[in-house]
Amino acid sequence: MSDTYNHWTIVNLVFQHLVDQGFQPTLGAGGDPGEPAAALLRCMGITPTVEGDRRTTDATRDQLAELRARMLD
């Protein structure tokens, strides 16, 4: 049986641990933190899932809008 966790929960846990140790971590340098967060998870041996990836959601929404425009116009 494998456990699943929201990837942002794991990133938050790592960041909280770093803060507790006196560090001031940043992620994404003010930009989209998705890819740096995914890289952090991969370094820990965790494969991020696409369900929480905003880029996947945006691409799906764009594809659906394109299909609606073609089919309904």
N, CA, C and O atoms as a Tripos MOL2 file, in Angstrom:
@<TRIPOS>MOLECULE
protein
  292   291    73     0     0
PROTEIN
NO_CHARGES

@<TRIPOS>ATOM
      1 N           0.8490   -1.1740    0.0000 N.3       1 MET1
      2 CA          0.0000    0.0000    0.0000 C.3       1 MET1
      3 C           0.8960    1.2380    0.0000 C.2       1 MET1
      4 O           1.8230    1.3340    0.8040 O.2       1 MET1
      5 N           0.6240    2.1760   -0.8890 N.am      2 SER2
      6 CA          1.4340    3.3890   -0.9240 C.3       2 SER2
      7 C           0.5930    4.5640   -0.4460 C.2       2 SER2
      8 O          -0.6080    4.6450   -0.7050 O.2       2 SER2
      9 N           1.2510    5.4590    0.2480 N.am      3 ASP3
     10 CA          0.5760    6.6590    0.7290 C.3       3 ASP3
     11 C           0.7060    7.7610   -0.3020 C.2       3 ASP3
     12 O           1.6980    7.8240   -1.0290 O.2       3 ASP3
     13 N          -0.2810    8.6210   -0.3690 N.am      4 THR4
     14 CA         -0.2000    9.7840   -1.2390 C.3       4 THR4
     15 C          -0.3600   11.0310   -0.3850 C.2       4 THR4
     16 O          -1.0900   11.0390    0.6060 O.2       4 THR4
     17 N           0.3260   12.0660   -0.7850 N.am      5 TYR5
     18 CA          0.2800   13.3360   -0.0740 C.3       5 TYR5
     19 C           0.2030   14.4590   -1.0870 C.2       5 TYR5
     20 O           0.7090   14.3350   -2.2020 O.2       5 TYR5
     21 N          -0.4180   15.5340   -0.7070 N.am      6 ASN6
     22 CA         -0.3970   16.7360   -1.5230 C.3       6 ASN6
     23 C           1.0430   17.2250   -1.5580 C.2       6 ASN6
     24 O           1.6770   17.3730   -0.5130 O.2       6 ASN6
     25 N           1.5620   17.4770   -2.7570 N.am      7 HIS7
     26 CA          2.9690   17.8620   -2.8620 C.3       7 HIS7
     27 C           3.2810   19.1700   -2.1470 C.2       7 HIS7
     28 O           4.3990   19.3620   -1.6670 O.2       7 HIS7
     29 N           2.3150   20.0620   -2.0720 N.am      8 TRP8
     30 CA          2.5690   21.3280   -1.3660 C.3       8 TRP8
     31 C           2.6840   21.0980    0.1380 C.2       8 TRP8
     32 O           3.3740   21.8560    0.8190 O.2       8 TRP8
     33 N           2.0300   20.0830    0.6650 N.am      9 THR9
     34 CA          2.1630   19.7460    2.0870 C.3       9 THR9
     35 C           3.5980   19.3300    2.3910 C.2       9 THR9
     36 O           4.1590   19.7230    3.4140 O.2       9 THR9
     37 N           4.1820   18.5460    1.5130 N.am     10 ILE10
     38 CA          5.5570   18.0880    1.7160 C.3      10 ILE10
     39 C           6.5270   19.2580    1.5940 C.2      10 ILE10
     40 O           7.4320   19.3980    2.4170 O.2      10 ILE10
     41 N           6.3490   20.1010    0.5760 N.am     11 VAL11
     42 CA          7.2120   21.2770    0.4160 C.3      11 VAL11
     43 C           7.1010   22.1730    1.6520 C.2      11 VAL11
     44 O           8.1120   22.6690    2.1490 O.2      11 VAL11
     45 N           5.8850   22.3790    2.1460 N.am     12 ASN12
     46 CA          5.6820   23.1980    3.3430 C.3      12 ASN12
     47 C           6.3920   22.5920    4.5490 C.2      12 ASN12
     48 O           6.9960   23.3160    5.3390 O.2      12 ASN12
     49 N           6.3240   21.2820    4.6960 N.am     13 LEU13
     50 CA          6.9990   20.5980    5.7990 C.3      13 LEU13
     51 C           8.5110   20.8170    5.7350 C.2      13 LEU13
     52 O           9.1410   21.1060    6.7520 O.2      13 LEU13
     53 N           9.0870   20.6810    4.5460 N.am     14 VAL14
     54 CA         10.5300   20.9040    4.3730 C.3      14 VAL14
     55 C          10.8780   22.3560    4.7120 C.2      14 VAL14
     56 O          11.8480   22.6190    5.4230 O.2      14 VAL14
     57 N          10.0870   23.2880    4.2000 N.am     15 PHE15
     58 CA         10.3700   24.6980    4.4630 C.3      15 PHE15
     59 C          10.2470   25.0190    5.9480 C.2      15 PHE15
     60 O          11.0630   25.7670    6.4870 O.2      15 PHE15
     61 N           9.2470   24.4700    6.6080 N.am     16 GLN16
     62 CA          9.0850   24.7290    8.0440 C.3      16 GLN16
     63 C          10.2760   24.1850    8.8120 C.2      16 GLN16
     64 O          10.7410   24.8230    9.7570 O.2      16 GLN16
     65 N          10.7760   23.0300    8.4300 N.am     17 HIS17
     66 CA         11.9660   22.4670    9.0720 C.3      17 HIS17
     67 C          13.1660   23.3960    8.8710 C.2      17 HIS17
     68 O          13.9260   23.6330    9.8100 O.2      17 HIS17
     69 N          13.3400   23.9210    7.6610 N.am     18 LEU18
     70 CA         14.4520   24.8400    7.3990 C.3      18 LEU18
     71 C          14.3180   26.1200    8.2240 C.2      18 LEU18
     72 O          15.3090   26.6230    8.7540 O.2      18 LEU18
     73 N          13.1060   26.6440    8.3330 N.am     19 VAL19
     74 CA         12.8690   27.8470    9.1440 C.3      19 VAL19
     75 C          13.1880   27.5660   10.6050 C.2      19 VAL19
     76 O          13.7990   28.3940   11.2800 O.2      19 VAL19
     77 N          12.7800   26.4080   11.0920 N.am     20 ASP20
     78 CA         13.0660   26.0270   12.4780 C.3      20 ASP20
     79 C          14.5700   25.9390   12.7360 C.2      20 ASP20
     80 O          15.0210   26.1220   13.8670 O.2      20 ASP20
     81 N          15.3390   25.6610   11.6930 N.am     21 GLN21
     82 CA         16.7950   25.5660   11.8180 C.3      21 GLN21
     83 C          17.4710   26.9280   11.6320 C.2      21 GLN21
     84 O          18.6970   27.0230   11.6910 O.2      21 GLN21
     85 N          16.6820   27.9750   11.4100 N.am     22 GLY22
     86 CA         17.2300   29.3210   11.2850 C.3      22 GLY22
     87 C          17.4690   29.7880    9.8630 C.2      22 GLY22
     88 O          18.0080   30.8750    9.6540 O.2      22 GLY22
     89 N          17.0810   28.9900    8.8840 N.am     23 PHE23
     90 CA         17.2340   29.3880    7.4820 C.3      23 PHE23
     91 C          16.0340   30.2010    7.0250 C.2      23 PHE23
     92 O          14.9830   30.1860    7.6650 O.2      23 PHE23
     93 N          16.1960   30.9090    5.9150 N.am     24 GLN24
     94 CA         15.1020   31.6800    5.3230 C.3      24 GLN24
     95 C          14.9250   31.2270    3.8740 C.2      24 GLN24
     96 O          15.3510   31.9190    2.9490 O.2      24 GLN24
     97 N          14.3030   30.0760    3.6780 N.am     25 PRO25
     98 CA         14.1960   29.5280    2.3170 C.3      25 PRO25
     99 C          13.2420   30.3280    1.4410 C.2      25 PRO25
    100 O          12.2640   30.9020    1.9200 O.2      25 PRO25
    101 N          13.5450   30.3530    0.1580 N.am     26 THR26
    102 CA         12.6430   30.9290   -0.8410 C.3      26 THR26
    103 C          12.4900   29.9010   -1.9400 C.2      26 THR26
    104 O          13.3340   29.0190   -2.1010 O.2      26 THR26
    105 N          11.4380   30.0110   -2.6780 N.am     27 LEU27
    106 CA         11.1680   29.0420   -3.7370 C.3      27 LEU27
    107 C          10.6800   29.7910   -4.9660 C.2      27 LEU27
    108 O           9.6380   30.4450   -4.9330 O.2      27 LEU27
    109 N          11.4320   29.6930   -6.0390 N.am     28 GLY28
    110 CA         11.0130   30.3160   -7.2850 C.3      28 GLY28
    111 C          11.4310   31.7560   -7.4350 C.2      28 GLY28
    112 O          11.1120   32.3770   -8.4480 O.2      28 GLY28
    113 N          12.1320   32.3140   -6.4680 N.am     29 ALA29
    114 CA         12.6390   33.6940   -6.5440 C.3      29 ALA29
    115 C          11.5690   34.6840   -7.0150 C.2      29 ALA29
    116 O          11.8410   35.5540   -7.8420 O.2      29 ALA29
    117 N          10.3770   34.5460   -6.4930 N.am     30 GLY30
    118 CA          9.3080   35.4890   -6.8110 C.3      30 GLY30
    119 C           8.4820   35.1110   -8.0230 C.2      30 GLY30
    120 O           7.4650   35.7490   -8.2940 O.2      30 GLY30
    121 N           8.8960   34.0770   -8.7670 N.am     31 GLY31
    122 CA          8.1370   33.6270   -9.9340 C.3      31 GLY31
    123 C           7.2560   32.4540   -9.5650 C.2      31 GLY31
    124 O           6.9120   32.2610   -8.3990 O.2      31 GLY31
    125 N           6.8970   31.6770  -10.5600 N.am     32 ASP32
    126 CA          6.0680   30.4950  -10.3520 C.3      32 ASP32
    127 C           6.8740   29.4550   -9.5820 C.2      32 ASP32
    128 O           7.9110   29.0140  -10.0750 O.2      32 ASP32
    129 N           6.4390   29.0470   -8.3960 N.am     33 PRO33
    130 CA          7.2070   28.0980   -7.5960 C.3      33 PRO33
    131 C           7.0000   26.6420   -7.9870 C.2      33 PRO33
    132 O           7.6140   25.7590   -7.3890 O.2      33 PRO33
    133 N           6.1550   26.3690   -8.9690 N.am     34 GLY34
    134 CA          5.8170   24.9920   -9.3120 C.3      34 GLY34
    135 C           7.0060   24.1320   -9.7010 C.2      34 GLY34
    136 O           7.1830   23.0420   -9.1570 O.2      34 GLY34
    137 N           7.8200   24.6010  -10.6320 N.am     35 GLU35
    138 CA          8.9510   23.7870  -11.0800 C.3      35 GLU35
    139 C          10.0140   23.6270  -10.0030 C.2      35 GLU35
    140 O          10.5090   22.5160   -9.8170 O.2      35 GLU35
    141 N          10.3980   24.7010   -9.2720 N.am     36 PRO36
    142 CA         11.3460   24.4920   -8.1680 C.3      36 PRO36
    143 C          10.8010   23.5390   -7.1000 C.2      36 PRO36
    144 O          11.5560   22.7540   -6.5260 O.2      36 PRO36
    145 N           9.4890   23.6060   -6.8320 N.am     37 ALA37
    146 CA          8.8930   22.6860   -5.8560 C.3      37 ALA37
    147 C           8.9680   21.2520   -6.3640 C.2      37 ALA37
    148 O           9.2670   20.3360   -5.5970 O.2      37 ALA37
    149 N           8.6980   21.0500   -7.6530 N.am     38 ALA38
    150 CA          8.7870   19.7130   -8.2350 C.3      38 ALA38
    151 C          10.2220   19.1990   -8.1820 C.2      38 ALA38
    152 O          10.4500   18.0190   -7.9180 O.2      38 ALA38
    153 N          11.1880   20.0810   -8.4310 N.am     39 ALA39
    154 CA         12.5980   19.6840   -8.3620 C.3      39 ALA39
    155 C          12.9760   19.2770   -6.9380 C.2      39 ALA39
    156 O          13.7080   18.3070   -6.7380 O.2      39 ALA39
    157 N          12.4800   20.0130   -5.9640 N.am     40 LEU40
    158 CA         12.7340   19.6770   -4.5610 C.3      40 LEU40
    159 C          12.1880   18.2870   -4.2470 C.2      40 LEU40
    160 O          12.8660   17.4780   -3.6120 O.2      40 LEU40
    161 N          10.9680   18.0120   -4.6910 N.am     41 LEU41
    162 CA         10.3630   16.7070   -4.4410 C.3      41 LEU41
    163 C          11.1600   15.5950   -5.1220 C.2      41 LEU41
    164 O          11.3860   14.5400   -4.5310 O.2      41 LEU41
    165 N          11.5870   15.8320   -6.3700 N.am     42 ARG42
    166 CA         12.3680   14.8130   -7.0760 C.3      42 ARG42
    167 C          13.6780   14.5190   -6.3500 C.2      42 ARG42
    168 O          14.1150   13.3690   -6.3030 O.2      42 ARG42
    169 N          14.3110   15.5580   -5.7800 N.am     43 CYS43
    170 CA         15.5500   15.3620   -5.0120 C.3      43 CYS43
    171 C          15.3160   14.4660   -3.7970 C.2      43 CYS43
    172 O          16.2340   13.7920   -3.3280 O.2      43 CYS43
    173 N          14.1010   14.4620   -3.3010 N.am     44 MET44
    174 CA         13.7620   13.6460   -2.1370 C.3      44 MET44
    175 C          13.2340   12.2710   -2.5560 C.2      44 MET44
    176 O          12.8230   11.4780   -1.7090 O.2      44 MET44
    177 N          13.2450   11.9930   -3.8620 N.am     45 GLY45
    178 CA         12.7740   10.7050   -4.3450 C.3      45 GLY45
    179 C          11.2700   10.6230   -4.5000 C.2      45 GLY45
    180 O          10.7140    9.5280   -4.5780 O.2      45 GLY45
    181 N          10.5990   11.7710   -4.5460 N.am     46 ILE46
    182 CA          9.1320   11.8170   -4.6700 C.3      46 ILE46
    183 C           8.7910   12.2760   -6.0750 C.2      46 ILE46
    184 O           9.3100   13.2890   -6.5440 O.2      46 ILE46
    185 N           7.9260   11.5410   -6.7460 N.am     47 THR47
    186 CA          7.5040   11.9240   -8.0830 C.3      47 THR47
    187 C           6.2460   12.7800   -7.9820 C.2      47 THR47
    188 O           5.1990   12.2930   -7.5560 O.2      47 THR47
    189 N           6.3410   14.0510   -8.3690 N.am     48 PRO48
    190 CA          5.1510   14.9160   -8.3180 C.3      48 PRO48
    191 C           4.0910   14.4210   -9.3100 C.2      48 PRO48
    192 O           4.4190   13.9050  -10.3780 O.2      48 PRO48
    193 N           2.8490   14.5830   -8.9480 N.am     49 THR49
    194 CA          1.7540   14.1850   -9.8310 C.3      49 THR49
    195 C           1.2440   15.3910  -10.5960 C.2      49 THR49
    196 O           1.4430   16.5320  -10.1780 O.2      49 THR49
    197 N           0.5940   15.1380  -11.7040 N.am     50 VAL50
    198 CA          0.1010   16.2370  -12.5280 C.3      50 VAL50
    199 C          -1.1650   16.8690  -11.9670 C.2      50 VAL50
    200 O          -1.5240   17.9750  -12.3720 O.2      50 VAL50
    201 N          -1.8460   16.2030  -11.0540 N.am     51 GLU51
    202 CA         -3.1070   16.7400  -10.5450 C.3      51 GLU51
    203 C          -2.9270   18.1120   -9.9020 C.2      51 GLU51
    204 O          -3.8080   18.9650  -10.0110 O.2      51 GLU51
    205 N          -1.8120   18.3300   -9.2440 N.am     52 GLY52
    206 CA         -1.5970   19.6110   -8.5830 C.3      52 GLY52
    207 C          -0.8080   20.6000   -9.4090 C.2      52 GLY52
    208 O          -0.4720   21.6800   -8.9230 O.2      52 GLY52
    209 N          -0.5030   20.2540  -10.6490 N.am     53 ASP53
    210 CA          0.3060   21.1200  -11.4990 C.3      53 ASP53
    211 C          -0.5970   22.1050  -12.2270 C.2      53 ASP53
    212 O          -1.4010   21.7170  -13.0740 O.2      53 ASP53
    213 N          -0.4590   23.3640  -11.8950 N.am     54 ARG54
    214 CA         -1.3030   24.3930  -12.4810 C.3      54 ARG54
    215 C          -1.1240   24.4770  -13.9940 C.2      54 ARG54
    216 O          -2.0720   24.7810  -14.7180 O.2      54 ARG54
    217 N           0.0890   24.2070  -14.4680 N.am     55 ARG55
    218 CA          0.3260   24.2600  -15.9160 C.3      55 ARG55
    219 C          -0.5260   23.2340  -16.6430 C.2      55 ARG55
    220 O          -1.0370   23.5110  -17.7280 O.2      55 ARG55
    221 N          -0.6850   22.0530  -16.0590 N.am     56 THR56
    222 CA         -1.5210   21.0200  -16.6640 C.3      56 THR56
    223 C          -2.9720   21.4590  -16.6800 C.2      56 THR56
    224 O          -3.6720   21.2780  -17.6760 O.2      56 THR56
    225 N          -3.4190   22.0340  -15.5820 N.am     57 THR57
    226 CA         -4.7960   22.5260  -15.4940 C.3      57 THR57
    227 C          -5.0380   23.6230  -16.5280 C.2      57 THR57
    228 O          -6.0730   23.6310  -17.1950 O.2      57 THR57
    229 N          -4.0860   24.5520  -16.6620 N.am     58 ASP58
    230 CA         -4.2250   25.6430  -17.6360 C.3      58 ASP58
    231 C          -4.2690   25.1020  -19.0620 C.2      58 ASP58
    232 O          -5.0780   25.5530  -19.8730 O.2      58 ASP58
    233 N          -3.3990   24.1340  -19.3710 N.am     59 ALA59
    234 CA         -3.3690   23.5610  -20.7160 C.3      59 ALA59
    235 C          -4.6820   22.8440  -21.0270 C.2      59 ALA59
    236 O          -5.2010   22.9440  -22.1380 O.2      59 ALA59
    237 N          -5.2100   22.1290  -20.0490 N.am     60 THR60
    238 CA         -6.4830   21.4270  -20.2380 C.3      60 THR60
    239 C          -7.6070   22.4260  -20.4810 C.2      60 THR60
    240 O          -8.4320   22.2310  -21.3730 O.2      60 THR60
    241 N          -7.6390   23.4900  -19.6920 N.am     61 ARG61
    242 CA         -8.6680   24.5180  -19.8560 C.3      61 ARG61
    243 C          -8.5810   25.1550  -21.2470 C.2      61 ARG61
    244 O          -9.6060   25.4020  -21.8820 O.2      61 ARG61
    245 N          -7.3570   25.4200  -21.7180 N.am     62 ASP62
    246 CA         -7.1710   26.0080  -23.0470 C.3      62 ASP62
    247 C          -7.6340   25.0540  -24.1430 C.2      62 ASP62
    248 O          -8.2720   25.4790  -25.1060 O.2      62 ASP62
    249 N          -7.3190   23.7680  -24.0040 N.am     63 GLN63
    250 CA         -7.7460   22.7780  -25.0030 C.3      63 GLN63
    251 C          -9.2660   22.6700  -25.0460 C.2      63 GLN63
    252 O          -9.8590   22.5850  -26.1210 O.2      63 GLN63
    253 N          -9.8920   22.6750  -23.8730 N.am     64 LEU64
    254 CA        -11.3620   22.5940  -23.8380 C.3      64 LEU64
    255 C         -12.0000   23.8290  -24.4600 C.2      64 LEU64
    256 O         -13.0030   23.7170  -25.1640 O.2      64 LEU64
    257 N         -11.4340   24.9970  -24.2110 N.am     65 ALA65
    258 CA        -11.9610   26.2310  -24.8010 C.3      65 ALA65
    259 C         -11.8320   26.1900  -26.3220 C.2      65 ALA65
    260 O         -12.7350   26.6250  -27.0360 O.2      65 ALA65
    261 N         -10.7140   25.6700  -26.8130 N.am     66 GLU66
    262 CA        -10.5160   25.5480  -28.2530 C.3      66 GLU66
    263 C         -11.5200   24.5840  -28.8680 C.2      66 GLU66
    264 O         -12.0890   24.8620  -29.9240 O.2      66 GLU66
    265 N         -11.7380   23.4480  -28.2060 N.am     67 LEU67
    266 CA        -12.7230   22.4820  -28.7010 C.3      67 LEU67
    267 C         -14.1310   23.0620  -28.7050 C.2      67 LEU67
    268 O         -14.8820   22.8720  -29.6620 O.2      67 LEU67
    269 N         -14.4910   23.7710  -27.6340 N.am     68 ARG68
    270 CA        -15.8250   24.3950  -27.5840 C.3      68 ARG68
    271 C         -15.9840   25.3980  -28.7140 C.2      68 ARG68
    272 O         -17.0290   25.4500  -29.3610 O.2      68 ARG68
    273 N         -14.9540   26.1910  -28.9510 N.am     69 ALA69
    274 CA        -15.0220   27.2000  -30.0140 C.3      69 ALA69
    275 C         -15.2080   26.5350  -31.3760 C.2      69 ALA69
    276 O         -15.9960   27.0100  -32.1940 O.2      69 ALA69
    277 N         -14.4910   25.4420  -31.6260 N.am     70 ARG70
    278 CA        -14.6080   24.7390  -32.9100 C.3      70 ARG70
    279 C         -15.9600   24.0690  -33.0690 C.2      70 ARG70
    280 O         -16.5520   24.0990  -34.1480 O.2      70 ARG70
    281 N         -16.4480   23.4650  -31.9970 N.am     71 MET71
    282 CA        -17.6820   22.6770  -32.0900 C.3      71 MET71
    283 C         -18.9360   23.5440  -32.0490 C.2      71 MET71
    284 O         -19.9410   23.2090  -32.6750 O.2      71 MET71
    285 N         -18.8830   24.6430  -31.3250 N.am     72 LEU72
    286 CA        -20.1020   25.4230  -31.1010 C.3      72 LEU72
    287 C         -20.1930   26.6580  -31.9970 C.2      72 LEU72
    288 O         -21.2530   27.2770  -32.0870 O.2      72 LEU72
    289 N         -19.1180   27.0150  -32.6450 N.am     73 ASP73
    290 CA        -19.1600   28.1980  -33.5210 C.3      73 ASP73
    291 C         -19.4440   27.8250  -34.9520 C.2      73 ASP73
    292 O         -19.5130   28.6990  -35.8160 O.2      73 ASP73
@<TRIPOS>BOND
     1     1     2 1
     2     2     3 1
     3     3     4 2
     4     3     5 am
     5     5     6 1
     6     6     7 1
     7     7     8 2
     8     7     9 am
     9     9    10 1
    10    10    11 1
    11    11    12 2
    12    11    13 am
    13    13    14 1
    14    14    15 1
    15    15    16 2
    16    15    17 am
    17    17    18 1
    18    18    19 1
    19    19    20 2
    20    19    21 am
    21    21    22 1
    22    22    23 1
    23    23    24 2
    24    23    25 am
    25    25    26 1
    26    26    27 1
    27    27    28 2
    28    27    29 am
    29    29    30 1
    30    30    31 1
    31    31    32 2
    32    31    33 am
    33    33    34 1
    34    34    35 1
    35    35    36 2
    36    35    37 am
    37    37    38 1
    38    38    39 1
    39    39    40 2
    40    39    41 am
    41    41    42 1
    42    42    43 1
    43    43    44 2
    44    43    45 am
    45    45    46 1
    46    46    47 1
    47    47    48 2
    48    47    49 am
    49    49    50 1
    50    50    51 1
    51    51    52 2
    52    51    53 am
    53    53    54 1
    54    54    55 1
    55    55    56 2
    56    55    57 am
    57    57    58 1
    58    58    59 1
    59    59    60 2
    60    59    61 am
    61    61    62 1
    62    62    63 1
    63    63    64 2
    64    63    65 am
    65    65    66 1
    66    66    67 1
    67    67    68 2
    68    67    69 am
    69    69    70 1
    70    70    71 1
    71    71    72 2
    72    71    73 am
    73    73    74 1
    74    74    75 1
    75    75    76 2
    76    75    77 am
    77    77    78 1
    78    78    79 1
    79    79    80 2
    80    79    81 am
    81    81    82 1
    82    82    83 1
    83    83    84 2
    84    83    85 am
    85    85    86 1
    86    86    87 1
    87    87    88 2
    88    87    89 am
    89    89    90 1
    90    90    91 1
    91    91    92 2
    92    91    93 am
    93    93    94 1
    94    94    95 1
    95    95    96 2
    96    95    97 am
    97    97    98 1
    98    98    99 1
    99    99   100 2
   100    99   101 am
   101   101   102 1
   102   102   103 1
   103   103   104 2
   104   103   105 am
   105   105   106 1
   106   106   107 1
   107   107   108 2
   108   107   109 am
   109   109   110 1
   110   110   111 1
   111   111   112 2
   112   111   113 am
   113   113   114 1
   114   114   115 1
   115   115   116 2
   116   115   117 am
   117   117   118 1
   118   118   119 1
   119   119   120 2
   120   119   121 am
   121   121   122 1
   122   122   123 1
   123   123   124 2
   124   123   125 am
   125   125   126 1
   126   126   127 1
   127   127   128 2
   128   127   129 am
   129   129   130 1
   130   130   131 1
   131   131   132 2
   132   131   133 am
   133   133   134 1
   134   134   135 1
   135   135   136 2
   136   135   137 am
   137   137   138 1
   138   138   139 1
   139   139   140 2
   140   139   141 am
   141   141   142 1
   142   142   143 1
   143   143   144 2
   144   143   145 am
   145   145   146 1
   146   146   147 1
   147   147   148 2
   148   147   149 am
   149   149   150 1
   150   150   151 1
   151   151   152 2
   152   151   153 am
   153   153   154 1
   154   154   155 1
   155   155   156 2
   156   155   157 am
   157   157   158 1
   158   158   159 1
   159   159   160 2
   160   159   161 am
   161   161   162 1
   162   162   163 1
   163   163   164 2
   164   163   165 am
   165   165   166 1
   166   166   167 1
   167   167   168 2
   168   167   169 am
   169   169   170 1
   170   170   171 1
   171   171   172 2
   172   171   173 am
   173   173   174 1
   174   174   175 1
   175   175   176 2
   176   175   177 am
   177   177   178 1
   178   178   179 1
   179   179   180 2
   180   179   181 am
   181   181   182 1
   182   182   183 1
   183   183   184 2
   184   183   185 am
   185   185   186 1
   186   186   187 1
   187   187   188 2
   188   187   189 am
   189   189   190 1
   190   190   191 1
   191   191   192 2
   192   191   193 am
   193   193   194 1
   194   194   195 1
   195   195   196 2
   196   195   197 am
   197   197   198 1
   198   198   199 1
   199   199   200 2
   200   199   201 am
   201   201   202 1
   202   202   203 1
   203   203   204 2
   204   203   205 am
   205   205   206 1
   206   206   207 1
   207   207   208 2
   208   207   209 am
   209   209   210 1
   210   210   211 1
   211   211   212 2
   212   211   213 am
   213   213   214 1
   214   214   215 1
   215   215   216 2
   216   215   217 am
   217   217   218 1
   218   218   219 1
   219   219   220 2
   220   219   221 am
   221   221   222 1
   222   222   223 1
   223   223   224 2
   224   223   225 am
   225   225   226 1
   226   226   227 1
   227   227   228 2
   228   227   229 am
   229   229   230 1
   230   230   231 1
   231   231   232 2
   232   231   233 am
   233   233   234 1
   234   234   235 1
   235   235   236 2
   236   235   237 am
   237   237   238 1
   238   238   239 1
   239   239   240 2
   240   239   241 am
   241   241   242 1
   242   242   243 1
   243   243   244 2
   244   243   245 am
   245   245   246 1
   246   246   247 1
   247   247   248 2
   248   247   249 am
   249   249   250 1
   250   250   251 1
   251   251   252 2
   252   251   253 am
   253   253   254 1
   254   254   255 1
   255   255   256 2
   256   255   257 am
   257   257   258 1
   258   258   259 1
   259   259   260 2
   260   259   261 am
   261   261   262 1
   262   262   263 1
   263   263   264 2
   264   263   265 am
   265   265   266 1
   266   266   267 1
   267   267   268 2
   268   267   269 am
   269   269   270 1
   270   270   271 1
   271   271   272 2
   272   271   273 am
   273   273   274 1
   274   274   275 1
   275   275   276 2
   276   275   277 am
   277   277   278 1
   278   278   279 1
   279   279   280 2
   280   279   281 am
   281   281   282 1
   282   282   283 1
   283   283   284 2
   284   283   285 am
   285   285   286 1
   286   286   287 1
   287   287   288 2
   288   287   289 am
   289   289   290 1
   290   290   291 1
   291   291   292 2
@<TRIPOS>SUBSTRUCTURE
     1 MET1         2 RESIDUE 1 A MET
     2 SER2         6 RESIDUE 1 A SER
     3 ASP3        10 RESIDUE 1 A ASP
     4 THR4        14 RESIDUE 1 A THR
     5 TYR5        18 RESIDUE 1 A TYR
     6 ASN6        22 RESIDUE 1 A ASN
     7 HIS7        26 RESIDUE 1 A HIS
     8 TRP8        30 RESIDUE 1 A TRP
     9 THR9        34 RESIDUE 1 A THR
    10 ILE10       38 RESIDUE 1 A ILE
    11 VAL11       42 RESIDUE 1 A VAL
    12 ASN12       46 RESIDUE 1 A ASN
    13 LEU13       50 RESIDUE 1 A LEU
    14 VAL14       54 RESIDUE 1 A VAL
    15 PHE15       58 RESIDUE 1 A PHE
    16 GLN16       62 RESIDUE 1 A GLN
    17 HIS17       66 RESIDUE 1 A HIS
    18 LEU18       70 RESIDUE 1 A LEU
    19 VAL19       74 RESIDUE 1 A VAL
    20 ASP20       78 RESIDUE 1 A ASP
    21 GLN21       82 RESIDUE 1 A GLN
    22 GLY22       86 RESIDUE 1 A GLY
    23 PHE23       90 RESIDUE 1 A PHE
    24 GLN24       94 RESIDUE 1 A GLN
    25 PRO25       98 RESIDUE 1 A PRO
    26 THR26      102 RESIDUE 1 A THR
    27 LEU27      106 RESIDUE 1 A LEU
    28 GLY28      110 RESIDUE 1 A GLY
    29 ALA29      114 RESIDUE 1 A ALA
    30 GLY30      118 RESIDUE 1 A GLY
    31 GLY31      122 RESIDUE 1 A GLY
    32 ASP32      126 RESIDUE 1 A ASP
    33 PRO33      130 RESIDUE 1 A PRO
    34 GLY34      134 RESIDUE 1 A GLY
    35 GLU35      138 RESIDUE 1 A GLU
    36 PRO36      142 RESIDUE 1 A PRO
    37 ALA37      146 RESIDUE 1 A ALA
    38 ALA38      150 RESIDUE 1 A ALA
    39 ALA39      154 RESIDUE 1 A ALA
    40 LEU40      158 RESIDUE 1 A LEU
    41 LEU41      162 RESIDUE 1 A LEU
    42 ARG42      166 RESIDUE 1 A ARG
    43 CYS43      170 RESIDUE 1 A CYS
    44 MET44      174 RESIDUE 1 A MET
    45 GLY45      178 RESIDUE 1 A GLY
    46 ILE46      182 RESIDUE 1 A ILE
    47 THR47      186 RESIDUE 1 A THR
    48 PRO48      190 RESIDUE 1 A PRO
    49 THR49      194 RESIDUE 1 A THR
    50 VAL50      198 RESIDUE 1 A VAL
    51 GLU51      202 RESIDUE 1 A GLU
    52 GLY52      206 RESIDUE 1 A GLY
    53 ASP53      210 RESIDUE 1 A ASP
    54 ARG54      214 RESIDUE 1 A ARG
    55 ARG55      218 RESIDUE 1 A ARG
    56 THR56      222 RESIDUE 1 A THR
    57 THR57      226 RESIDUE 1 A THR
    58 ASP58      230 RESIDUE 1 A ASP
    59 ALA59      234 RESIDUE 1 A ALA
    60 THR60      238 RESIDUE 1 A THR
    61 ARG61      242 RESIDUE 1 A ARG
    62 ASP62      246 RESIDUE 1 A ASP
    63 GLN63      250 RESIDUE 1 A GLN
    64 LEU64      254 RESIDUE 1 A LEU
    65 ALA65      258 RESIDUE 1 A ALA
    66 GLU66      262 RESIDUE 1 A GLU
    67 LEU67      266 RESIDUE 1 A LEU
    68 ARG68      270 RESIDUE 1 A ARG
    69 ALA69      274 RESIDUE 1 A ALA
    70 ARG70      278 RESIDUE 1 A ARG
    71 MET71      282 RESIDUE 1 A MET
    72 LEU72      286 RESIDUE 1 A LEU
    73 ASP73      290 RESIDUE 1 A ASP
